[in-house]
Structures are given as structure tokens and as C-alpha cells.
Amino acid sequence: MIRTRRFTRREYHRLGEAGILGEDERVELLEGSLVEMSPIGSRHAACVKKINTLFHRALEGRALVGVQDPIRLSEDSEPQPDLVLLRPQADFYAEDHPGPEDVLLLVEVAEASLAYDREVKLPLYAQAGIPEVWLVHLAENQVEVHRGPREGRYGETQTLVPGQSLSPLAFPEVRFKVEDLLP
């Protein structure tokens, strides 16, 4: 029988403090397991930079933009999504990472990780109650919009392509063209 060791967020952070996990190591904590993250390709990085710029321009002062920063989903899950729009907080979440109640929109950019993002991370986001997730699918030049989390799934899913536009639920007056989100 193979036994695995599950970690809590607290233990995960102690691994970093003890130097067992380096600050630049590309791992995240999902359901108690340390998961190695895919390397970031140039199209993926360009897409994240582009969306970050669009979010800052459109939402300055109305939301904080987190880029590849951790969020706490539960005591045993602390993923690092590509981008999040967060409720503004005076201390910029210095006391603890933002939780599901702080996330207005979460964006994952998928170059090599689409199946993993859909099958593993998306259900965790839904279970935690993240209200809206955009999966930017680089290979197909599409954006999947997932809304309405309930019982570990999103009730509404829509796939958008260039020529269409979308708005975050939290900011319906702000519109982005799909092609503007792509590198």
C-alpha cells in the first residue's frame, strides 16, 4: 500500500520557511498535495501581461489585480491562478492571502494545462464559491466563461471566440473583446 502525506496551508508555508521549498519553486498546494506547475511559455506570459494591463486600465481603484499570487481556497488548497480581480483592501492582503470571498474574477491561461485547469482546478474553484472563472485557451483562441458555482461545478459555461466580447460579473459596464485578451 502506498501512503501519501497530505499538507495543510500552514505546513506548506513552513516548508518554505525551512528552505525545503524555494521561493521560486513552481508548486502549489491542491487538496493537500504539492503539485508541480507547468513551465510558463512565452505566449502564456504575454497573455497574462496583456490581461493584467487591460484590467489595470479598466478597473484602476475599483479592484486589485493579483498576478500569479496565491489564494486560499481551504485549509489544504492554495493555488496560484494566473490573474485574479480582488476586492480592494487597504493592507493589500498583508495578513493573509485572499480567500474566495475576496475574489471577484479568476483567470487561468492555458497553453499546456487546459485539461488540468478544467478537470482539477475548476471544480476546486467552484467548490470554494469563486463566482466567475475565465479559462483562456491559447491553442484555440477561445475564452471559456464559467459562472454560478454550485456543488463543485459551474452552472453556466460559455465559450467565446474572437469577434465576441465579455464583461466580468462584478463590473458589467466593462467590456473586453476576446481578441484583446489573447496574445
C-alpha positions as CSV (number, residue, x, y, z in Angstrom):
1,M,0.0,0.0,0.0
2,I,1.4,3.4,-1.0
3,R,0.9,6.1,1.6
4,T,0.9,9.7,0.8
5,R,1.4,12.7,3.1
6,R,-1.1,15.5,2.9
7,F,-0.2,19.0,3.9
8,T,-2.2,21.9,5.3
9,R,-1.6,25.5,4.2
10,R,0.3,26.1,7.5
11,E,2.6,23.1,6.9
12,Y,3.1,24.2,3.3
13,H,4.3,27.6,4.4
14,R,6.6,26.0,7.0
15,L,8.2,24.0,4.2
16,G,9.1,27.4,2.5
17,E,10.2,29.0,5.8
18,A,12.5,26.0,6.4
19,G,14.0,26.3,2.9
20,I,12.7,22.9,1.8
21,L,10.7,24.7,-0.9
22,G,12.4,27.5,-2.6
23,E,10.6,30.8,-3.1
24,D,10.8,30.5,-6.8
25,E,9.8,26.8,-7.0
26,R,6.7,26.4,-9.2
27,V,4.5,24.4,-6.9
28,E,1.0,24.9,-5.5
29,L,-1.0,23.2,-2.8
30,L,-4.1,21.5,-4.0
31,E,-6.2,19.3,-1.7
32,G,-3.2,18.7,0.5
33,S,-0.8,17.7,-2.3
34,L,2.1,19.6,-3.6
35,V,1.6,19.9,-7.4
36,E,4.3,21.0,-9.8
37,M,3.1,23.7,-12.1
38,S,3.8,23.7,-15.8
39,P,6.6,26.0,-17.1
40,I,5.3,29.3,-18.4
41,G,5.7,29.6,-22.2
42,S,6.2,33.0,-23.9
43,R,2.6,33.1,-25.3
44,H,1.2,32.3,-21.9
45,A,3.4,35.0,-20.3
46,A,2.4,37.5,-23.0
47,C,-1.3,36.8,-22.4
48,V,-1.0,37.3,-18.7
49,K,0.8,40.6,-19.2
50,K,-1.8,41.8,-21.7
51,I,-4.8,40.9,-19.5
52,N,-3.1,42.5,-16.5
53,T,-2.6,45.7,-18.4
54,L,-6.3,45.6,-19.6
55,F,-7.6,45.0,-16.1
56,H,-5.4,47.8,-14.6
57,R,-6.6,50.3,-17.2
58,A,-10.3,49.4,-17.0
59,L,-10.5,48.9,-13.2
60,E,-8.0,51.2,-11.6
61,G,-9.0,51.9,-8.0
62,R,-12.0,49.6,-8.2
63,A,-10.3,46.2,-7.9
64,L,-6.9,44.9,-7.0
65,V,-5.2,42.8,-9.7
66,G,-3.3,39.7,-8.5
67,V,-0.9,38.1,-10.9
68,Q,0.2,34.5,-10.2
69,D,-0.3,35.1,-6.5
70,P,-1.7,32.5,-4.1
71,I,-5.3,32.5,-2.9
72,R,-6.5,30.4,0.0
73,L,-9.4,28.1,-1.1
74,S,-9.4,26.0,2.1
75,E,-7.1,24.7,4.8
76,D,-5.5,22.3,2.3
77,S,-5.6,24.2,-1.0
78,E,-3.7,27.3,-2.0
79,P,-3.5,27.6,-5.8
80,Q,-1.7,30.3,-7.8
81,P,-4.0,31.3,-10.6
82,D,-2.7,33.5,-13.4
83,L,-4.8,36.5,-12.5
84,V,-7.5,37.5,-10.0
85,L,-9.6,40.6,-9.6
86,L,-9.9,41.2,-5.8
87,R,-12.0,43.4,-3.6
88,P,-9.8,46.3,-2.6
89,Q,-8.3,46.0,0.8
90,A,-6.2,48.8,2.5
91,D,-3.4,46.5,3.5
92,F,-3.3,44.6,0.1
93,Y,-3.9,41.3,2.0
94,A,-0.7,41.6,4.0
95,E,-2.2,39.5,6.9
96,D,-3.2,36.5,4.8
97,H,-3.8,35.6,1.2
98,P,-7.2,36.5,-0.3
99,G,-9.9,33.9,0.1
100,P,-12.9,33.0,-2.1
101,E,-14.9,35.8,-0.5
102,D,-12.3,38.3,-1.8
103,V,-12.1,37.1,-5.4
104,L,-14.4,38.8,-8.0
105,L,-12.9,37.1,-11.0
106,L,-10.3,34.5,-11.5
107,V,-8.4,33.9,-14.8
108,E,-6.4,30.8,-15.8
109,V,-4.4,31.0,-19.0
110,A,-4.0,27.5,-20.6
111,E,-1.3,26.7,-23.0
112,A,-0.3,23.2,-21.9
113,S,-2.6,22.9,-18.9
114,L,-6.2,23.1,-20.2
115,A,-7.3,19.6,-19.2
116,Y,-5.7,20.1,-15.7
117,D,-7.3,23.5,-15.3
118,R,-10.7,22.2,-16.4
119,E,-10.7,18.9,-14.5
120,V,-8.8,19.7,-11.3
121,K,-8.7,23.4,-10.6
122,L,-12.1,24.5,-12.0
123,P,-14.0,22.1,-9.6
124,L,-11.9,23.4,-6.7
125,Y,-12.8,27.0,-7.6
126,A,-16.5,26.1,-7.9
127,Q,-16.4,24.2,-4.6
128,A,-14.9,27.3,-2.9
129,G,-17.5,29.5,-4.3
130,I,-15.4,31.6,-6.7
131,P,-18.2,33.4,-8.6
132,E,-16.6,33.6,-12.0
133,V,-13.6,31.9,-13.8
134,W,-12.3,32.6,-17.3
135,L,-10.2,29.9,-18.9
136,V,-8.2,31.5,-21.7
137,H,-7.5,28.6,-24.2
138,L,-4.5,29.7,-26.2
139,A,-4.4,26.9,-28.7
140,E,-8.0,27.5,-29.8
141,N,-8.0,31.3,-29.3
142,Q,-11.1,31.0,-27.0
143,V,-12.2,32.1,-23.6
144,E,-14.4,29.8,-21.6
145,V,-16.5,31.7,-19.1
146,H,-17.7,29.8,-16.0
147,R,-20.2,31.3,-13.6
148,G,-22.7,30.2,-11.0
149,P,-20.8,27.8,-8.7
150,R,-22.9,25.2,-7.0
151,E,-22.0,21.8,-5.5
152,G,-18.4,21.8,-7.0
153,R,-19.5,22.7,-10.5
154,Y,-20.3,25.8,-12.5
155,G,-23.9,26.1,-13.7
156,E,-23.2,28.4,-16.6
157,T,-20.4,27.8,-19.1
158,Q,-20.0,29.7,-22.3
159,T,-17.2,29.6,-24.9
160,L,-16.4,32.8,-26.6
161,V,-14.2,33.4,-29.7
162,P,-12.7,36.5,-31.4
163,G,-15.4,38.9,-32.6
164,Q,-17.3,38.4,-29.3
165,S,-16.9,40.3,-26.1
166,L,-17.4,39.7,-22.4
167,S,-17.7,41.5,-19.1
168,P,-16.9,40.5,-15.5
169,L,-20.0,39.8,-13.4
170,A,-18.7,42.3,-10.9
171,F,-18.2,45.0,-13.5
172,P,-20.9,44.5,-16.2
173,E,-20.2,48.0,-17.6
174,V,-16.6,47.0,-18.5
175,R,-16.3,45.1,-21.8
176,F,-13.4,43.2,-23.3
177,K,-13.1,41.8,-26.8
178,V,-11.9,38.2,-26.8
179,E,-9.2,39.1,-29.2
180,D,-7.9,41.8,-26.8
181,L,-7.3,39.1,-24.2
182,L,-5.2,36.9,-26.5
183,P,-1.5,37.5,-27.3
